[in-house]
Structure formats: structure tokens, C-alpha cells
């Protein structure tokens, strides 16, 4: 690392950033149409085959 760049000590929050929540927000969900489910399944198969 170059001399002019210093690392902030790990475990110490940056003073300019607000404290972050430790847990995520509760889950959100939406209902998909049959067409959307089919399209998602096709994409998942494509990515699973490595063709994306």
C-alpha cells in the first residue's frame, strides 16, 4: 500500500459514517404471475447451465 494511504483500524467505525444496523430489514415478497415464474425458471436454468 502506498505511504500516503493509511488503513483505518479494523473494528473501528469511520467517524463520518452513521452507525449501521446489525440486522437486515424483515423479508419482503411479491406474488409472481405464472408467466413471471416461468421466465424466472428459464433464467435460473440458463445461469445453472453456464450459458448466461
mmCIF file of the N, C-alpha and C atoms, coordinates in Angstrom:
data_MODEL
# 
_entry.id   MODEL 
# 
loop_
_atom_site.group_PDB 
_atom_site.id 
_atom_site.type_symbol 
_atom_site.label_atom_id 
_atom_site.label_alt_id 
_atom_site.label_comp_id 
_atom_site.label_asym_id 
_atom_site.label_entity_id 
_atom_site.label_seq_id 
_atom_site.pdbx_PDB_ins_code 
_atom_site.Cartn_x 
_atom_site.Cartn_y 
_atom_site.Cartn_z 
_atom_site.occupancy 
_atom_site.B_iso_or_equiv 
_atom_site.pdbx_formal_charge 
_atom_site.auth_seq_id 
_atom_site.auth_comp_id 
_atom_site.auth_asym_id 
_atom_site.auth_atom_id 
_atom_site.pdbx_PDB_model_num 
ATOM 1   N N  . UNK A 1 1  ? 0.850   -1.169  0.000   1.00 0.00 ? 1  UNK A N  1 
ATOM 2   C CA . UNK A 1 1  ? 0.000   0.000   0.000   1.00 0.00 ? 1  UNK A CA 1 
ATOM 3   C C  . UNK A 1 1  ? 0.900   1.238   0.000   1.00 0.00 ? 1  UNK A C  1 
ATOM 4   N N  . UNK A 1 2  ? 0.595   2.255   -0.817  1.00 0.00 ? 2  UNK A N  1 
ATOM 5   C CA . UNK A 1 2  ? 1.418   3.470   -0.856  1.00 0.00 ? 2  UNK A CA 1 
ATOM 6   C C  . UNK A 1 2  ? 1.468   4.152   0.506   1.00 0.00 ? 2  UNK A C  1 
ATOM 7   N N  . UNK A 1 3  ? 2.555   4.887   0.749   1.00 0.00 ? 3  UNK A N  1 
ATOM 8   C CA . UNK A 1 3  ? 2.734   5.552   2.045   1.00 0.00 ? 3  UNK A CA 1 
ATOM 9   C C  . UNK A 1 3  ? 1.627   6.539   2.372   1.00 0.00 ? 3  UNK A C  1 
ATOM 10  N N  . UNK A 1 4  ? 1.119   7.268   1.352   1.00 0.00 ? 4  UNK A N  1 
ATOM 11  C CA . UNK A 1 4  ? 0.131   8.309   1.620   1.00 0.00 ? 4  UNK A CA 1 
ATOM 12  C C  . UNK A 1 4  ? -1.261  7.761   1.912   1.00 0.00 ? 4  UNK A C  1 
ATOM 13  N N  . UNK A 1 5  ? -1.432  6.443   1.809   1.00 0.00 ? 5  UNK A N  1 
ATOM 14  C CA . UNK A 1 5  ? -2.722  5.835   2.100   1.00 0.00 ? 5  UNK A CA 1 
ATOM 15  C C  . UNK A 1 5  ? -2.608  5.119   3.445   1.00 0.00 ? 5  UNK A C  1 
ATOM 16  N N  . UNK A 1 6  ? -3.490  5.484   4.361   1.00 0.00 ? 6  UNK A N  1 
ATOM 17  C CA . UNK A 1 6  ? -3.459  4.809   5.656   1.00 0.00 ? 6  UNK A CA 1 
ATOM 18  C C  . UNK A 1 6  ? -4.697  3.950   5.805   1.00 0.00 ? 6  UNK A C  1 
ATOM 19  N N  . UNK A 1 7  ? -4.557  2.872   6.513   1.00 0.00 ? 7  UNK A N  1 
ATOM 20  C CA . UNK A 1 7  ? -5.698  1.991   6.772   1.00 0.00 ? 7  UNK A CA 1 
ATOM 21  C C  . UNK A 1 7  ? -6.340  2.395   8.078   1.00 0.00 ? 7  UNK A C  1 
ATOM 22  N N  . UNK A 1 8  ? -7.666  2.424   8.090   1.00 0.00 ? 8  UNK A N  1 
ATOM 23  C CA . UNK A 1 8  ? -8.392  2.681   9.322   1.00 0.00 ? 8  UNK A CA 1 
ATOM 24  C C  . UNK A 1 8  ? -8.364  1.391   10.128  1.00 0.00 ? 8  UNK A C  1 
ATOM 25  N N  . UNK A 1 9  ? -8.116  1.449   11.421  1.00 0.00 ? 9  UNK A N  1 
ATOM 26  C CA . UNK A 1 9  ? -8.045  0.211   12.220  1.00 0.00 ? 9  UNK A CA 1 
ATOM 27  C C  . UNK A 1 9  ? -9.330  -0.599  12.110  1.00 0.00 ? 9  UNK A C  1 
ATOM 28  N N  . UNK A 1 10 ? -9.193  -1.900  11.932  1.00 0.00 ? 10 UNK A N  1 
ATOM 29  C CA . UNK A 1 10 ? -10.357 -2.770  11.818  1.00 0.00 ? 10 UNK A CA 1 
ATOM 30  C C  . UNK A 1 10 ? -11.145 -2.746  13.119  1.00 0.00 ? 10 UNK A C  1 
ATOM 31  N N  . UNK A 1 11 ? -12.459 -2.812  12.994  1.00 0.00 ? 11 UNK A N  1 
ATOM 32  C CA . UNK A 1 11 ? -13.311 -2.823  14.169  1.00 0.00 ? 11 UNK A CA 1 
ATOM 33  C C  . UNK A 1 11 ? -13.640 -1.439  14.690  1.00 0.00 ? 11 UNK A C  1 
ATOM 34  N N  . UNK A 1 12 ? -13.102 -0.380  14.058  1.00 0.00 ? 12 UNK A N  1 
ATOM 35  C CA . UNK A 1 12 ? -13.382 0.991   14.478  1.00 0.00 ? 12 UNK A CA 1 
ATOM 36  C C  . UNK A 1 12 ? -14.235 1.649   13.395  1.00 0.00 ? 12 UNK A C  1 
ATOM 37  N N  . UNK A 1 13 ? -15.432 2.136   13.770  1.00 0.00 ? 13 UNK A N  1 
ATOM 38  C CA . UNK A 1 13 ? -16.275 2.767   12.755  1.00 0.00 ? 13 UNK A CA 1 
ATOM 39  C C  . UNK A 1 13 ? -15.664 4.071   12.259  1.00 0.00 ? 13 UNK A C  1 
ATOM 40  N N  . UNK A 1 14 ? -15.937 4.387   11.008  1.00 0.00 ? 14 UNK A N  1 
ATOM 41  C CA . UNK A 1 14 ? -15.475 5.662   10.475  1.00 0.00 ? 14 UNK A CA 1 
ATOM 42  C C  . UNK A 1 14 ? -16.312 6.782   11.090  1.00 0.00 ? 14 UNK A C  1 
ATOM 43  N N  . UNK A 1 15 ? -15.703 7.844   11.569  1.00 0.00 ? 15 UNK A N  1 
ATOM 44  C CA . UNK A 1 15 ? -16.459 8.885   12.256  1.00 0.00 ? 15 UNK A CA 1 
ATOM 45  C C  . UNK A 1 15 ? -17.456 9.625   11.356  1.00 0.00 ? 15 UNK A C  1 
ATOM 46  N N  . UNK A 1 16 ? -17.256 9.637   10.042  1.00 0.00 ? 16 UNK A N  1 
ATOM 47  C CA . UNK A 1 16 ? -18.137 10.371  9.147   1.00 0.00 ? 16 UNK A CA 1 
ATOM 48  C C  . UNK A 1 16 ? -19.357 9.559   8.718   1.00 0.00 ? 16 UNK A C  1 
ATOM 49  N N  . UNK A 1 17 ? -19.376 8.269   9.021   1.00 0.00 ? 17 UNK A N  1 
ATOM 50  C CA . UNK A 1 17 ? -20.478 7.412   8.600   1.00 0.00 ? 17 UNK A CA 1 
ATOM 51  C C  . UNK A 1 17 ? -21.395 7.097   9.778   1.00 0.00 ? 17 UNK A C  1 
ATOM 52  N N  . UNK A 1 18 ? -22.712 7.097   9.565   1.00 0.00 ? 18 UNK A N  1 
ATOM 53  C CA . UNK A 1 18 ? -23.618 6.744   10.663  1.00 0.00 ? 18 UNK A CA 1 
ATOM 54  C C  . UNK A 1 18 ? -23.472 5.268   11.027  1.00 0.00 ? 18 UNK A C  1 
ATOM 55  N N  . UNK A 1 19 ? -23.825 4.950   12.244  1.00 0.00 ? 19 UNK A N  1 
ATOM 56  C CA . UNK A 1 19 ? -23.770 3.559   12.699  1.00 0.00 ? 19 UNK A CA 1 
ATOM 57  C C  . UNK A 1 19 ? -24.720 2.716   11.856  1.00 0.00 ? 19 UNK A C  1 
ATOM 58  N N  . UNK A 1 20 ? -24.277 1.564   11.407  1.00 0.00 ? 20 UNK A N  1 
ATOM 59  C CA . UNK A 1 20 ? -25.088 0.678   10.584  1.00 0.00 ? 20 UNK A CA 1 
ATOM 60  C C  . UNK A 1 20 ? -25.837 -0.318  11.455  1.00 0.00 ? 20 UNK A C  1 
ATOM 61  N N  . UNK A 1 21 ? -27.051 -0.695  11.005  1.00 0.00 ? 21 UNK A N  1 
ATOM 62  C CA . UNK A 1 21 ? -27.808 -1.716  11.723  1.00 0.00 ? 21 UNK A CA 1 
ATOM 63  C C  . UNK A 1 21 ? -27.097 -3.054  11.582  1.00 0.00 ? 21 UNK A C  1 
ATOM 64  N N  . UNK A 1 22 ? -27.178 -3.866  12.592  1.00 0.00 ? 22 UNK A N  1 
ATOM 65  C CA . UNK A 1 22 ? -26.539 -5.179  12.561  1.00 0.00 ? 22 UNK A CA 1 
ATOM 66  C C  . UNK A 1 22 ? -27.428 -6.242  11.935  1.00 0.00 ? 22 UNK A C  1 
ATOM 67  N N  . UNK A 1 23 ? -28.715 -5.961  11.803  1.00 0.00 ? 23 UNK A N  1 
ATOM 68  C CA . UNK A 1 23 ? -29.625 -6.930  11.206  1.00 0.00 ? 23 UNK A CA 1 
ATOM 69  C C  . UNK A 1 23 ? -30.315 -6.286  10.015  1.00 0.00 ? 23 UNK A C  1 
ATOM 70  N N  . UNK A 1 24 ? -30.680 -7.091  9.087   1.00 0.00 ? 24 UNK A N  1 
ATOM 71  C CA . UNK A 1 24 ? -31.387 -6.590  7.921   1.00 0.00 ? 24 UNK A CA 1 
ATOM 72  C C  . UNK A 1 24 ? -32.857 -6.358  8.220   1.00 0.00 ? 24 UNK A C  1 
ATOM 73  N N  . UNK A 1 25 ? -33.503 -5.715  7.284   1.00 0.00 ? 25 UNK A N  1 
ATOM 74  C CA . UNK A 1 25 ? -34.932 -5.498  7.448   1.00 0.00 ? 25 UNK A CA 1 
ATOM 75  C C  . UNK A 1 25 ? -35.667 -6.818  7.245   1.00 0.00 ? 25 UNK A C  1 
ATOM 76  N N  . UNK A 1 26 ? -36.912 -6.861  7.674   1.00 0.00 ? 26 UNK A N  1 
ATOM 77  C CA . UNK A 1 26 ? -37.662 -8.107  7.510   1.00 0.00 ? 26 UNK A CA 1 
ATOM 78  C C  . UNK A 1 26 ? -37.875 -8.392  6.020   1.00 0.00 ? 26 UNK A C  1 
ATOM 79  N N  . UNK A 1 27 ? -38.118 -9.612  5.717   1.00 0.00 ? 27 UNK A N  1 
ATOM 80  C CA . UNK A 1 27 ? -38.254 -10.042 4.317   1.00 0.00 ? 27 UNK A CA 1 
ATOM 81  C C  . UNK A 1 27 ? -39.438 -9.374  3.636   1.00 0.00 ? 27 UNK A C  1 
ATOM 82  N N  . UNK A 1 28 ? -39.254 -9.147  2.362   1.00 0.00 ? 28 UNK A N  1 
ATOM 83  C CA . UNK A 1 28 ? -40.339 -8.639  1.546   1.00 0.00 ? 28 UNK A CA 1 
ATOM 84  C C  . UNK A 1 28 ? -40.600 -9.673  0.458   1.00 0.00 ? 28 UNK A C  1 
ATOM 85  N N  . UNK A 1 29 ? -41.832 -9.745  0.023   1.00 0.00 ? 29 UNK A N  1 
ATOM 86  C CA . UNK A 1 29 ? -42.143 -10.690 -1.042  1.00 0.00 ? 29 UNK A CA 1 
ATOM 87  C C  . UNK A 1 29 ? -43.222 -10.100 -1.938  1.00 0.00 ? 29 UNK A C  1 
ATOM 88  N N  . UNK A 1 30 ? -43.260 -10.599 -3.144  1.00 0.00 ? 30 UNK A N  1 
ATOM 89  C CA . UNK A 1 30 ? -44.296 -10.214 -4.101  1.00 0.00 ? 30 UNK A CA 1 
ATOM 90  C C  . UNK A 1 30 ? -44.818 -11.487 -4.743  1.00 0.00 ? 30 UNK A C  1 
ATOM 91  N N  . UNK A 1 31 ? -46.045 -11.442 -5.165  1.00 0.00 ? 31 UNK A N  1 
ATOM 92  C CA . UNK A 1 31 ? -46.634 -12.563 -5.882  1.00 0.00 ? 31 UNK A CA 1 
ATOM 93  C C  . UNK A 1 31 ? -46.265 -12.449 -7.355  1.00 0.00 ? 31 UNK A C  1 
ATOM 94  N N  . UNK A 1 32 ? -45.779 -13.541 -7.930  1.00 0.00 ? 32 UNK A N  1 
ATOM 95  C CA . UNK A 1 32 ? -45.435 -13.559 -9.346  1.00 0.00 ? 32 UNK A CA 1 
ATOM 96  C C  . UNK A 1 32 ? -46.573 -14.192 -10.138 1.00 0.00 ? 32 UNK A C  1 
ATOM 97  N N  . UNK A 1 33 ? -46.729 -13.721 -11.344 1.00 0.00 ? 33 UNK A N  1 
ATOM 98  C CA . UNK A 1 33 ? -47.697 -14.352 -12.242 1.00 0.00 ? 33 UNK A CA 1 
ATOM 99  C C  . UNK A 1 33 ? -47.074 -15.656 -12.741 1.00 0.00 ? 33 UNK A C  1 
ATOM 100 N N  . UNK A 1 34 ? -47.884 -16.485 -13.339 1.00 0.00 ? 34 UNK A N  1 
ATOM 101 C CA . UNK A 1 34 ? -47.387 -17.744 -13.909 1.00 0.00 ? 34 UNK A CA 1 
ATOM 102 C C  . UNK A 1 34 ? -46.314 -17.463 -14.961 1.00 0.00 ? 34 UNK A C  1 
ATOM 103 N N  . UNK A 1 35 ? -46.529 -16.419 -15.767 1.00 0.00 ? 35 UNK A N  1 
ATOM 104 C CA . UNK A 1 35 ? -45.549 -16.052 -16.802 1.00 0.00 ? 35 UNK A CA 1 
ATOM 105 C C  . UNK A 1 35 ? -44.229 -15.610 -16.183 1.00 0.00 ? 35 UNK A C  1 
ATOM 106 N N  . UNK A 1 36 ? -44.301 -14.849 -15.100 1.00 0.00 ? 36 UNK A N  1 
ATOM 107 C CA . UNK A 1 36 ? -43.078 -14.394 -14.427 1.00 0.00 ? 36 UNK A CA 1 
ATOM 108 C C  . UNK A 1 36 ? -42.327 -15.568 -13.799 1.00 0.00 ? 36 UNK A C  1 
ATOM 109 N N  . UNK A 1 37 ? -43.062 -16.510 -13.189 1.00 0.00 ? 37 UNK A N  1 
ATOM 110 C CA . UNK A 1 37 ? -42.416 -17.703 -12.624 1.00 0.00 ? 37 UNK A CA 1 
ATOM 111 C C  . UNK A 1 37 ? -41.719 -18.506 -13.706 1.00 0.00 ? 37 UNK A C  1 
ATOM 112 N N  . UNK A 1 38 ? -42.369 -18.672 -14.852 1.00 0.00 ? 38 UNK A N  1 
ATOM 113 C CA . UNK A 1 38 ? -41.766 -19.411 -15.969 1.00 0.00 ? 38 UNK A CA 1 
ATOM 114 C C  . UNK A 1 38 ? -40.512 -18.704 -16.476 1.00 0.00 ? 38 UNK A C  1 
ATOM 115 N N  . UNK A 1 39 ? -40.581 -17.385 -16.611 1.00 0.00 ? 39 UNK A N  1 
ATOM 116 C CA . UNK A 1 39 ? -39.430 -16.626 -17.088 1.00 0.00 ? 39 UNK A CA 1 
ATOM 117 C C  . UNK A 1 39 ? -38.269 -16.732 -16.102 1.00 0.00 ? 39 UNK A C  1 
ATOM 118 N N  . UNK A 1 40 ? -38.578 -16.661 -14.804 1.00 0.00 ? 40 UNK A N  1 
ATOM 119 C CA . UNK A 1 40 ? -37.534 -16.792 -13.801 1.00 0.00 ? 40 UNK A CA 1 
ATOM 120 C C  . UNK A 1 40 ? -36.908 -18.179 -13.835 1.00 0.00 ? 40 UNK A C  1 
ATOM 121 N N  . UNK A 1 41 ? -37.731 -19.198 -13.970 1.00 0.00 ? 41 UNK A N  1 
ATOM 122 C CA . UNK A 1 41 ? -37.222 -20.571 -14.047 1.00 0.00 ? 41 UNK A CA 1 
ATOM 123 C C  . UNK A 1 41 ? -36.312 -20.740 -15.254 1.00 0.00 ? 41 UNK A C  1 
ATOM 124 N N  . UNK A 1 42 ? -36.687 -20.141 -16.385 1.00 0.00 ? 42 UNK A N  1 
ATOM 125 C CA . UNK A 1 42 ? -35.849 -20.228 -17.580 1.00 0.00 ? 42 UNK A CA 1 
ATOM 126 C C  . UNK A 1 42 ? -34.504 -19.542 -17.355 1.00 0.00 ? 42 UNK A C  1 
ATOM 127 N N  . UNK A 1 43 ? -34.520 -18.377 -16.709 1.00 0.00 ? 43 UNK A N  1 
ATOM 128 C CA . UNK A 1 43 ? -33.255 -17.686 -16.406 1.00 0.00 ? 43 UNK A CA 1 
ATOM 129 C C  . UNK A 1 43 ? -32.390 -18.513 -15.463 1.00 0.00 ? 43 UNK A C  1 
ATOM 130 N N  . UNK A 1 44 ? -33.019 -19.083 -14.443 1.00 0.00 ? 44 UNK A N  1 
ATOM 131 C CA . UNK A 1 44 ? -32.261 -19.900 -13.484 1.00 0.00 ? 44 UNK A CA 1 
ATOM 132 C C  . UNK A 1 44 ? -31.607 -21.086 -14.189 1.00 0.00 ? 44 UNK A C  1 
ATOM 133 N N  . UNK A 1 45 ? -32.347 -21.717 -15.109 1.00 0.00 ? 45 UNK A N  1 
ATOM 134 C CA . UNK A 1 45 ? -31.760 -22.835 -15.861 1.00 0.00 ? 45 UNK A CA 1 
ATOM 135 C C  . UNK A 1 45 ? -30.583 -22.352 -16.710 1.00 0.00 ? 45 UNK A C  1 
ATOM 136 N N  . UNK A 1 46 ? -30.743 -21.193 -17.354 1.00 0.00 ? 46 UNK A N  1 
ATOM 137 C CA . UNK A 1 46 ? -29.654 -20.648 -18.184 1.00 0.00 ? 46 UNK A CA 1 
ATOM 138 C C  . UNK A 1 46 ? -28.407 -20.385 -17.366 1.00 0.00 ? 46 UNK A C  1 
ATOM 139 N N  . UNK A 1 47 ? -28.592 -19.743 -16.213 1.00 0.00 ? 47 UNK A N  1 
ATOM 140 C CA . UNK A 1 47 ? -27.428 -19.458 -15.369 1.00 0.00 ? 47 UNK A CA 1 
ATOM 141 C C  . UNK A 1 47 ? -26.822 -20.738 -14.831 1.00 0.00 ? 47 UNK A C  1 
ATOM 142 N N  . UNK A 1 48 ? -27.659 -21.717 -14.503 1.00 0.00 ? 48 UNK A N  1 
ATOM 143 C CA . UNK A 1 48 ? -27.167 -23.001 -13.996 1.00 0.00 ? 48 UNK A CA 1 
ATOM 144 C C  . UNK A 1 48 ? -26.373 -23.767 -15.034 1.00 0.00 ? 48 UNK A C  1 
ATOM 145 N N  . UNK A 1 49 ? -26.727 -23.585 -16.303 1.00 0.00 ? 49 UNK A N  1 
ATOM 146 C CA . UNK A 1 49 ? -26.005 -24.263 -17.386 1.00 0.00 ? 49 UNK A CA 1 
ATOM 147 C C  . UNK A 1 49 ? -24.757 -23.509 -17.795 1.00 0.00 ? 49 UNK A C  1 
ATOM 148 N N  . UNK A 1 50 ? -24.548 -22.296 -17.266 1.00 0.00 ? 50 UNK A N  1 
ATOM 149 C CA . UNK A 1 50 ? -23.386 -21.504 -17.638 1.00 0.00 ? 50 UNK A CA 1 
ATOM 150 C C  . UNK A 1 50 ? -23.517 -20.827 -18.991 1.00 0.00 ? 50 UNK A C  1 
ATOM 151 N N  . UNK A 1 51 ? -24.733 -20.681 -19.498 1.00 0.00 ? 51 UNK A N  1 
ATOM 152 C CA . UNK A 1 51 ? -24.942 -20.077 -20.804 1.00 0.00 ? 51 UNK A CA 1 
ATOM 153 C C  . UNK A 1 51 ? -25.266 -18.582 -20.720 1.00 0.00 ? 51 UNK A C  1 
ATOM 154 N N  . UNK A 1 52 ? -25.243 -18.015 -19.563 1.00 0.00 ? 52 UNK A N  1 
ATOM 155 C CA . UNK A 1 52 ? -25.624 -16.595 -19.436 1.00 0.00 ? 52 UNK A CA 1 
ATOM 156 C C  . UNK A 1 52 ? -24.461 -15.680 -19.706 1.00 0.00 ? 52 UNK A C  1 
# 
